[in-house]
Amino acid sequence: MKKRPGSCLLFILSVCAGVVCAWAGEPQVIPLWEKGAPGFEARRNEPEVAKDYWVRNIHNPSLTVFLPTKEKANGAGVLIVPGGGHRELVFKAEGVEPAKYLNDLGVAAFVLKHRLARETNSPYSLQTHPRQDAQRAMRLIRSRAAEWNLTTNRIGTMGFSAGGEVVAMLVYSPSAGDANSADVVERMDCHADFQIVIYPGPLGVPQDKVPDDAPPAFFVVANDDTSHVGPVISQLEKYRQAKRPVEVHLYARGGHGFNMGNRSKLSSIRGWPQRMTEWMTDSGILKAE
């Protein structure tokens, strides 16, 4: 049989492409509860709605897992909570993009899709269900730390805007696991070893003081983002009173929703992830054990 010119080359390229896809793989999506969220199991098969930059209609909360290459992996892990006003999740710019940035640093990233309490006709409570989803997500990560080669004292969390509020719900109200639970995930505690928060809202922040063992914190906000400066300054003051490690970057301009800075025209905003990298380095988070 006579072969067409270049057919062998095309075959080789297609095989190589298949190998690359197999190596890279698609991010794994793991439901937080096998049978659906407690009390809402009947809604777990309702499809999410995604368009452009956002995801809505989340009734089966989940983690999307982004793992670094074995050559880069240093054992650190971060639970990422995108923003979106509790009406939607800015999943790409505040979930996928920070996950890939962290992967380049050798950090495993886990992007949370939590239930949205302010979405139209939502059955969920703002005070209850985002907190429940975040706590379960951290327990799930800790329960599979060995599988994902994570060092259990370097698993933190990162949140943007409303996601920063969910981070506060997690960080300031950790709960011990139930050692007698039949569910191995529920046996784990859900504390975070550090927090990284970008232009957060006020929900979840303690009124009086942060716990004496509050995890090291890194906050970012722009001064012209008037409704989100207050929560950062409030947490800074509470951290200083508790004598806990904290770093704050208050930029003169930048507005709200600058994500990882990639789309900003301001050099300072474009550079904020590098400041985070320096903080993570100085804090020992990126040091492989």
DOBAVEX-522860 format. One line per field, with one value per atom (N, C-alpha, C): atom name; x, y, z. Coordinates in pm, whole numbers. Layout:
% residues N
atom: [CA,...] .
xx: [X,...] .
yy: [Y,...] .
zz: [Z,...] .
% end
This chain:
% residues 289
atom: [N,CA,C,N,CA,C,N,CA,C,N,CA,C,N,CA,C,N,CA,C,N,CA,C,N,CA,C,N,CA,C,N,CA,C,N,CA,C,N,CA,C,N,CA,C,N,CA,C,N,CA,C,N,CA,C,N,CA,C,N,CA,C,N,CA,C,N,CA,C,N,CA,C,N,CA,C,N,CA,C,N,CA,C,N,CA,C,N,CA,C,N,CA,C,N,CA,C,N,CA,C,N,CA,C,N,CA,C,N,CA,C,N,CA,C,N,CA,C,N,CA,C,N,CA,C,N,CA,C,N,CA,C,N,CA,C,N,CA,C,N,CA,C,N,CA,C,N,CA,C,N,CA,C,N,CA,C,N,CA,C,N,CA,C,N,CA,C,N,CA,C,N,CA,C,N,CA,C,N,CA,C,N,CA,C,N,CA,C,N,CA,C,N,CA,C,N,CA,C,N,CA,C,N,CA,C,N,CA,C,N,CA,C,N,CA,C,N,CA,C,N,CA,C,N,CA,C,N,CA,C,N,CA,C,N,CA,C,N,CA,C,N,CA,C,N,CA,C,N,CA,C,N,CA,C,N,CA,C,N,CA,C,N,CA,C,N,CA,C,N,CA,C,N,CA,C,N,CA,C,N,CA,C,N,CA,C,N,CA,C,N,CA,C,N,CA,C,N,CA,C,N,CA,C,N,CA,C,N,CA,C,N,CA,C,N,CA,C,N,CA,C,N,CA,C,N,CA,C,N,CA,C,N,CA,C,N,CA,C,N,CA,C,N,CA,C,N,CA,C,N,CA,C,N,CA,C,N,CA,C,N,CA,C,N,CA,C,N,CA,C,N,CA,C,N,CA,C,N,CA,C,N,CA,C,N,CA,C,N,CA,C,N,CA,C,N,CA,C,N,CA,C,N,CA,C,N,CA,C,N,CA,C,N,CA,C,N,CA,C,N,CA,C,N,CA,C,N,CA,C,N,CA,C,N,CA,C,N,CA,C,N,CA,C,N,CA,C,N,CA,C,N,CA,C,N,CA,C,N,CA,C,N,CA,C,N,CA,C,N,CA,C,N,CA,C,N,CA,C,N,CA,C,N,CA,C,N,CA,C,N,CA,C,N,CA,C,N,CA,C,N,CA,C,N,CA,C,N,CA,C,N,CA,C,N,CA,C,N,CA,C,N,CA,C,N,CA,C,N,CA,C,N,CA,C,N,CA,C,N,CA,C,N,CA,C,N,CA,C,N,CA,C,N,CA,C,N,CA,C,N,CA,C,N,CA,C,N,CA,C,N,CA,C,N,CA,C,N,CA,C,N,CA,C,N,CA,C,N,CA,C,N,CA,C,N,CA,C,N,CA,C,N,CA,C,N,CA,C,N,CA,C,N,CA,C,N,CA,C,N,CA,C,N,CA,C,N,CA,C,N,CA,C,N,CA,C,N,CA,C,N,CA,C,N,CA,C,N,CA,C,N,CA,C,N,CA,C,N,CA,C,N,CA,C,N,CA,C,N,CA,C,N,CA,C,N,CA,C,N,CA,C,N,CA,C,N,CA,C,N,CA,C,N,CA,C,N,CA,C,N,CA,C,N,CA,C,N,CA,C,N,CA,C,N,CA,C,N,CA,C,N,CA,C,N,CA,C,N,CA,C,N,CA,C,N,CA,C,N,CA,C,N,CA,C,N,CA,C,N,CA,C,N,CA,C,N,CA,C,N,CA,C,N,CA,C,N,CA,C,N,CA,C,N,CA,C,N,CA,C,N,CA,C,N,CA,C,N,CA,C,N,CA,C,N,CA,C,N,CA,C,N,CA,C,N,CA,C,N,CA,C,N,CA,C,N,CA,C,N,CA,C,N,CA,C,N,CA,C,N,CA,C,N,CA,C,N,CA,C,N,CA,C,N,CA,C,N,CA,C,N,CA,C,N,CA,C,N,CA,C,N,CA,C,N,CA,C,N,CA,C,N,CA,C,N,CA,C,N,CA,C,N,CA,C,N,CA,C,N,CA,C,N,CA,C,N,CA,C,N,CA,C,N,CA,C,N,CA,C,N,CA,C,N,CA,C,N,CA,C,N,CA,C,N,CA,C,N,CA,C,N,CA,C,N,CA,C,N,CA,C,N,CA,C,N,CA,C,N,CA,C,N,CA,C,N,CA,C,N,CA,C,N,CA,C,N,CA,C,N,CA,C,N,CA,C,N,CA,C,N,CA,C,N,CA,C,N,CA,C,N,CA,C,N,CA,C,N,CA,C,N,CA,C,N,CA,C,N,CA,C] .
xx: [85,0,88,59,141,95,188,155,162,73,77,197,258,373,335,421,400,310,253,160,229,355,429,454,490,515,388,273,148,114,142,114,199,329,420,375,336,293,167,74,-50,-24,67,103,166,259,325,225,129,27,-54,-86,-160,-84,48,131,134,147,149,19,-96,-225,-235,-181,-186,-102,15,100,35,-15,-71,-200,-289,-414,-509,-636,-735,-743,-769,-783,-894,-868,-967,-1070,-1197,-1305,-1361,-1361,-1402,-1518,-1636,-1746,-1706,-1750,-1716,-1784,-1904,-1977,-2016,-1992,-2019,-2165,-2256,-2399,-2465,-2383,-2437,-2429,-2448,-2439,-2549,-2517,-2616,-2742,-2857,-2984,-3027,-2933,-2963,-2919,-2918,-2871,-2952,-3079,-3165,-3127,-3047,-3013,-2874,-2805,-2665,-2646,-2746,-2731,-2777,-2818,-2854,-2728,-2730,-2608,-2571,-2442,-2394,-2417,-2418,-2430,-2302,-2232,-2105,-2108,-2058,-2049,-1938,-1858,-1748,-1661,-1666,-1575,-1640,-1773,-1840,-1903,-1929,-2003,-2112,-2232,-2346,-2417,-2525,-2611,-2532,-2461,-2378,-2456,-2495,-2568,-2494,-2385,-2300,-2158,-2130,-2001,-1885,-1774,-1663,-1530,-1424,-1288,-1238,-1173,-1101,-953,-887,-751,-647,-555,-443,-313,-241,-118,4,109,233,303,399,480,560,597,673,807,862,992,981,866,849,786,710,629,712,665,738,658,537,457,355,358,259,130,18,-111,-195,-283,-368,-509,-606,-747,-783,-828,-860,-1011,-1057,-1200,-1220,-1273,-1296,-1404,-1402,-1506,-1624,-1714,-1833,-1957,-1938,-2050,-2149,-2109,-2198,-2315,-2305,-2406,-2353,-2222,-2153,-2009,-1933,-1791,-1711,-1614,-1524,-1418,-1459,-1383,-1250,-1246,-1121,-1018,-1054,-958,-919,-1009,-981,-978,-974,-964,-856,-878,-783,-651,-656,-531,-443,-497,-410,-363,-445,-402,-279,-281,-167,-44,-66,47,111,29,80,148,94,159,300,320,455,551,495,578,598,537,548,439,333,226,104,49,-76,-191,-287,-399,-531,-629,-760,-866,-935,-1031,-1169,-1227,-1357,-1472,-1569,-1700,-1796,-1835,-1925,-2065,-2160,-2298,-2314,-2398,-2408,-2536,-2519,-2634,-2709,-2645,-2711,-2757,-2741,-2794,-2947,-3010,-3156,-3220,-3316,-3390,-3302,-3191,-3102,-3167,-3153,-3205,-3103,-2985,-2875,-2861,-2807,-2783,-2640,-2627,-2494,-2406,-2465,-2388,-2352,-2420,-2404,-2334,-2385,-2343,-2207,-2168,-2030,-1927,-1956,-1866,-1858,-1972,-1978,-1898,-1912,-1840,-1690,-1648,-1505,-1443,-1514,-1462,-1450,-1551,-1546,-1433,-1413,-1306,-1169,-1146,-1017,-1000,-1106,-1100,-1067,-1128,-1105,-958,-904,-764,-674,-700,-615,-630,-748,-767,-691,-655,-585,-445,-392,-261,-152,-154,-52,-60,-180,-200,-146,-165,-121,16,85,220,226,130,124,186,255,305,195,148,25,35,155,164,189,167,181,63,-57,-180,-260,-269,-337,-453,-499,-615,-598,-668,-656,-795,-833,-966,-967,-1056,-1074,-1214,-1222,-1350,-1443,-1559,-1649,-1582,-1488,-1410,-1324,-1282,-1209,-1297,-1427,-1520,-1535,-1539,-1547,-1420,-1305,-1179,-1186,-1241,-1253,-1342,-1451,-1539,-1463,-1372,-1292,-1183,-1108,-988,-1022,-1128,-1157,-1256,-1300,-1388,-1352,-1225,-1187,-1254,-1276,-1337,-1261,-1249,-1180,-1264,-1198,-1270,-1339,-1431,-1501,-1429,-1352,-1269,-1352,-1480,-1565,-1651,-1632,-1715,-1683,-1787,-1767,-1708,-1720,-1666,-1525,-1426,-1286,-1256,-1327,-1305,-1343,-1453,-1502,-1414,-1322,-1230,-1119,-1101,-991,-1034,-938,-971,-961,-1008,-1014,-939,-836,-762,-677,-650,-559,-428,-317,-186,-144,-210,-186,-304,-319,-424,-369,-417,-384,-516,-541,-673,-660,-737,-731,-865,-864,-981,-1107,-1103,-1216,-1330,-1448,-1558,-1550,-1648,-1639,-1692,-1768,-1831,-1727,-1753,-1665,-1554,-1527,-1419,-1470,-1396,-1440,-1460,-1562,-1592,-1489,-1442,-1354,-1207,-1171,-1031,-1020,-902,-877,-823,-833,-781,-632,-589,-448,-356,-412,-333,-372,-423,-461,-342,-365,-253,-189,-61,3,-81,-86,-179,-109,-160,-113,-236,-249,-366,-325,-412,-390,-519,-511,-628,-579,-663,-632,-708,-643,-702,-827,-839,-959,-1072,-1052,-1157,-1221,-1298,-1334,-1409,-1495,-1575,-1499,-1375,-1301,-1171,-1139,-1021,-1045,-1165,-1197,-1173,-1222,-1200,-1052,-970,-826,-762,-793,-737,-782,-909,-962,-884,-858,-786,-639,-581,-444,-434,-525,-523,-542,-634,-659,-539,-473,-353,-242,-226,-121,-150,-277,-313,-285,-307,-283,-137,-55,87,109,27,38,99,171,238,137,158,68,145,109,166,52,51,-56,5,-51,-13,-135,-128,-234,-187,-238,-195,-279,-217,-286,-405,-386,-492,-499,-610,-629,-774,-858,-1000,-1026,-1141,-1182,-1177,-1147,-1153,-1038,-916,-801,-740,-802,-762,-613,-542,-398,-315,-380,-310,-279,-307,-266,-329,-450,-524,-512,-440,-425,-317,-336,-236,-135,-159,-73,38,160,274,266,220,212,113,-1,-103,-57,7,57,162,229,336,295,167,131,156,135,163,309,401,541,562,489,498,448,343,292,396,462,566,678,718,823,778,652,600,596,552,547,687,783,922,975,957,1008,938,814,737,766,851,887,785,685,578,629,721,770,892,936,1056,1019,1069,1039,1107,1037,1094,1155] .
yy: [-120,0,124,214,335,439,492,591,731,818,957,1027,1122,1195,1262,1245,1311,1234,1121,1048,993,946,894,1003,1123,1235,1272,1274,1306,1204,1076,972,991,1021,1042,1160,1270,1389,1362,1284,1255,1169,1073,990,1073,1161,1248,1338,1391,1478,1401,1275,1193,1170,1149,1129,1254,1372,1498,1516,1489,1503,1409,1287,1191,1238,1296,1347,1465,1561,1683,1650,1575,1534,1651,1619,1719,1728,1848,1859,1767,1700,1610,1689,1657,1721,1619,1657,1565,1627,1567,1617,1613,1712,1715,1601,1566,1455,1359,1233,1132,1129,1149,1142,1279,1385,1520,1588,1719,1798,1759,1749,1707,1793,1726,1794,1836,1828,1870,1763,1639,1530,1519,1552,1538,1635,1738,1838,1817,1712,1698,1676,1627,1603,1720,1830,1947,2006,2033,2080,2222,2248,2384,2464,2595,2685,2767,2760,2831,2912,3035,3120,3222,3241,3337,3309,3398,3389,3328,3300,3263,3126,3074,2949,2975,2924,2940,2805,2808,2692,2571,2596,2492,2426,2301,2226,2101,2072,1959,2013,2077,2143,2047,2103,2016,2087,2008,2058,2022,2119,2092,2092,1981,1956,1991,2079,2114,2079,1980,1936,1981,2023,2060,1936,1957,1844,1788,1662,1599,1669,1723,1791,1919,1987,2114,2099,1994,1981,1993,2077,2096,2056,2003,1955,2051,2178,2276,2261,2301,2296,2416,2459,2576,2547,2570,2569,2708,2719,2848,2866,2984,3016,3139,3124,3240,3332,3457,3552,3546,3646,3651,3694,3754,3809,3708,3581,3473,3453,3514,3495,3409,3407,3330,3311,3232,3215,3259,3347,3390,3281,3172,3048,3052,3113,3112,3208,3336,3437,3429,3376,3370,3226,3132,2992,2922,2909,2838,2913,3045,3121,3120,3147,3135,2992,2893,2753,2724,2769,2744,2823,2943,3020,2945,2894,2819,2690,2623,2502,2532,2649,2686,2705,2733,2747,2613,2508,2376,2346,2430,2417,2350,2252,2191,2287,2294,2388,2315,2358,2293,2403,2416,2525,2479,2554,2518,2578,2495,2541,2519,2628,2617,2666,2633,2672,2824,2883,3028,3078,3148,3187,3307,3390,3510,3496,3378,3354,3357,3401,3409,3275,3281,3163,3060,3104,3011,2958,2829,2772,2774,2835,2822,2943,2919,3023,3076,3208,3269,3237,3224,3199,3052,2964,2820,2745,2753,2658,2687,2813,2834,2788,2814,2768,2615,2552,2406,2349,2409,2360,2380,2496,2522,2428,2404,2313,2171,2129,1996,1986,2093,2093,2076,2149,2137,1999,1944,1808,1708,1726,1636,1643,1764,1779,1709,1731,1670,1518,1468,1322,1254,1330,1273,1331,1386,1452,1356,1233,1136,1109,1095,1069,1183,1307,1424,1475,1399,1433,1569,1595,1721,1707,1812,1820,1883,1815,1855,1982,2038,2166,2282,2256,2362,2357,2346,2347,2471,2566,2692,2718,2842,2878,3017,3042,3166,3205,3333,3374,3513,3534,3663,3717,3842,3909,3827,3784,3701,3570,3523,3405,3432,3557,3595,3588,3613,3598,3451,3364,3220,3173,3228,3196,3236,3355,3398,3303,3257,3160,3033,2994,2874,2898,3005,3030,3063,3142,3189,3099,2991,2897,2754,2717,2578,2483,2362,2263,2132,2067,1939,1833,1731,1622,1532,1453,1356,1223,1189,1068,941,948,829,822,917,919,801,746,641,697,829,899,943,886,918,1066,1134,1278,1356,1317,1389,1368,1274,1254,1360,1429,1526,1661,1737,1875,1961,2085,2168,2299,2302,2427,2457,2584,2628,2673,2638,2674,2815,2874,3014,3059,3192,3244,3356,3358,3460,3516,3645,3701,3830,3837,3948,4019,4148,4238,4170,4128,4055,4146,4088,4154,4130,4181,4176,4049,3967,3851,3752,3697,3596,3650,3780,3839,3860,3814,3831,3977,4004,4142,4197,4113,4164,4134,4006,3971,3841,3819,3693,3594,3465,3367,3387,3347,3362,3278,3178,3094,3116,3234,3264,3239,3179,3142,3265,3257,3368,3413,3546,3601,3698,3699,3790,3851,3984,4053,4150,4164,4256,4331,4464,4544,4676,4740,4872,4978,5091,5196,5256,5249,5304,5201,5085,4985,5007,5115,5170,5073,4989,4901,4778,4759,4639,4669,4796,4832,4804,4837,4821,4682,4577,4442,4405,4457,4428,4502,4631,4709,4651,4609,4550,4425,4339,4215,4244,4344,4383,4424,4508,4554,4438,4349,4235,4140,4122,4039,4102,4231,4298,4289,4303,4290,4149,4051,3911,3871,3963,3939,3817,3811,3704,3758,3673,3719,3766,3885,3939,4033,4029,4121,4176,4309,4374,4460,4448,4535,4617,4748,4843,4930,4901,4974,5100,5205,5332,5320,5246,5229,5084,5050,4914,4872,4942,4910,4771,4718,4587,4487,4363,4256,4253,4285,4279,4139,4042,3901,3883,3814,3792,3904,4013,4131,4130,4020,4006,4109,4153,4242,4389,4417,4555,4629,4760,4845,4898,4872,4924,4825,4872,4784,4726,4806,4758,4643,4656,4551,4427,4447,4332,4255,4325,4263,4203,4215,4168,4019,3932,3790,3763,3847,3829,3861,3961,3991,3871,3807,3687,3577,3559,3456,3481,3607,3642,3612,3645,3616,3466,3390,3245,3187,3243,3199,3230,3356,3399,3326,3283,3214,3064,3016,2876,2785,2844,2765,2690,2750,2690,2603,2588,2508,2362,2281,2137,2074,1984,1916,1784] .
zz: [0,0,0,-92,-104,-3,73,175,117,164,121,183,113,168,299,396,526,619,574,660,784,768,884,986,935,1025,1101,1029,1096,1203,1175,1272,1397,1375,1488,1572,1504,1578,1658,1599,1670,1793,1781,1896,2005,1965,2063,2133,2054,2114,2217,2185,2281,2408,2396,2515,2600,2534,2608,2685,2617,2685,2804,2787,2897,3014,2983,3090,3162,3080,3140,3214,3146,3208,3231,3247,3282,3434,3488,3633,3683,3793,3851,3930,3913,3988,4087,4216,4322,4399,4397,4482,4629,4705,4847,4924,4882,4942,4832,4853,4750,4708,4803,4773,4765,4765,4761,4895,4895,5018,5115,5244,5344,5340,5329,5324,5185,5090,4952,4852,4897,4811,4682,4687,4569,4457,4488,4387,4327,4368,4330,4181,4110,3966,3879,3943,3863,3800,3670,3603,3642,3651,3670,3543,3557,3443,3436,3324,3307,3178,3184,3067,3087,2985,2991,3114,3212,3327,3450,3448,3572,3567,3689,3708,3810,3783,3873,3890,3968,3988,4042,4149,4210,4323,4302,4403,4448,4378,4417,4437,4552,4572,4550,4498,4456,4466,4452,4437,4298,4233,4109,4143,4116,4164,4057,4092,4005,4077,4025,4090,4011,4080,4010,3957,3869,3823,3939,3930,4036,4058,3949,3959,4042,4034,4104,4242,4263,4384,4511,4604,4730,4853,4833,4945,4999,4954,5001,4922,4983,4917,4955,4862,4886,4838,4925,4889,4839,4714,4652,4645,4689,4683,4595,4475,4388,4445,4398,4436,4341,4358,4274,4350,4468,4542,4596,4605,4649,4552,4432,4327,4213,4200,4097,4143,4069,4098,3976,3998,3891,3877,3816,3827,3753,3636,3559,3619,3630,3671,3818,3903,4046,4098,4005,4041,3961,3832,3746,3735,3713,3696,3821,3940,4059,4082,4046,4064,3979,3855,3766,3811,3864,3918,4034,4123,4237,4194,4094,4041,3995,3932,3887,4003,4121,4242,4311,4257,4318,4418,4420,4518,4455,4522,4478,4507,4415,4429,4412,4491,4493,4489,4377,4359,4403,4495,4552,4473,4441,4395,4511,4575,4691,4653,4739,4714,4730,4647,4635,4702,4813,4894,4840,4755,4704,4559,4504,4370,4375,4265,4261,4298,4389,4436,4506,4562,4632,4760,4786,4910,5024,4999,5093,5183,5302,5401,5388,5386,5373,5492,5609,5731,5749,5678,5704,5592,5471,5368,5304,5280,5232,5335,5462,5569,5571,5561,5561,5444,5327,5209,5223,5276,5293,5395,5505,5606,5551,5478,5419,5317,5239,5139,5204,5314,5382,5444,5499,5553,5441,5326,5213,5169,5159,5120,5221,5349,5452,5454,5420,5421,5308,5203,5089,5073,5182,5177,5129,5175,5134,4985,4934,4791,4707,4754,4678,4723,4806,4852,4919,5007,5079,5218,5260,5397,5481,5583,5650,5734,5751,5821,5724,5594,5493,5395,5451,5371,5412,5323,5354,5262,5261,5181,5122,5011,4935,4887,4904,4861,4802,4705,4639,4670,4715,4734,4823,4771,4850,4891,4808,4846,4968,4985,5106,5229,5211,5322,5361,5259,5288,5357,5316,5383,5530,5558,5697,5776,5714,5781,5817,5730,5754,5857,5838,5919,6063,6084,6219,6294,6232,6302,6267,6288,6258,6355,6312,6402,6393,6505,6510,6440,6391,6328,6430,6380,6463,6451,6552,6547,6532,6568,6563,6438,6347,6227,6135,6071,5972,5844,5825,5708,5741,5671,5701,5684,5593,5573,5697,5760,5877,6000,5993,6106,6108,5996,5987,6042,6095,6132,6006,6017,5896,5912,5996,6013,5889,5867,5761,5824,5761,5815,5778,5677,5639,5555,5543,5456,5367,5243,5144,5095,5118,5092,5010,4902,4808,4805,4834,4842,4898,5027,5085,5130,5146,5213,5363,5440,5587,5651,5579,5642,5693,5809,5866,5952,5944,6024,6167,6269,6408,6444,6524,6564,6662,6754,6859,6832,6820,6800,6723,6666,6598,6702,6675,6771,6797,6914,6950,6861,6795,6705,6559,6528,6389,6296,6180,6092,6029,5992,5921,5803,5782,5684,5588,5465,5359,5295,5301,5248,5137,5037,4926,4899,4881,4846,4787,4706,4651,4731,4754,4838,4776,4642,4577,4568,4627,4640,4777,4789,4920,5010,4954,5039,5086,5036,5074,5148,5164,5242,5390,5438,5580,5634,5566,5618,5630,5538,5545,5663,5678,5788,5922,5928,6052,6090,5992,6022,6055,5989,6022,6168,6213,6352,6449,6416,6505,6510,6397,6393,6477,6467,6543,6693,6730,6872,6924,6837,6876,6860,6807,6783,6693,6586,6489,6360,6284,6162,6056,6002,5900,5807,5681,5582,5499,5479,5404,5293,5173,5061,5022,5055,5025,4909,4792,4671,4653,4599,4582,4488,4380,4280,4236,4176,4129,4123,4204,4204,4260,4222,4270,4155,4188,4089,3992,4040,3949,3940,4009,3997,4024,3935,3950,3890,3853,3802,3654,3586,3446,3354,3385,3296,3334,3442,3488,3409,3394,3330,3432,3560,3667,3700,3698,3727,3867,3962,4101,4113,4048,4055,3979,3865,3790,3870,3961,4037,4170,4208,4343,4362,4261,4286,4322,4271,4307,4455,4506,4650,4731,4682,4750,4748,4634,4623,4723,4737,4832,4976,5005,5140,5166,5069,5086,5104,5033,5047,5186,5228,5358,5474,5450,5554,5560,5469,5468,5402,5336,5274,5151,5079,4954,4974,5097,5125,5138,5046,5051,5171,5236,5352,5310] .
% end
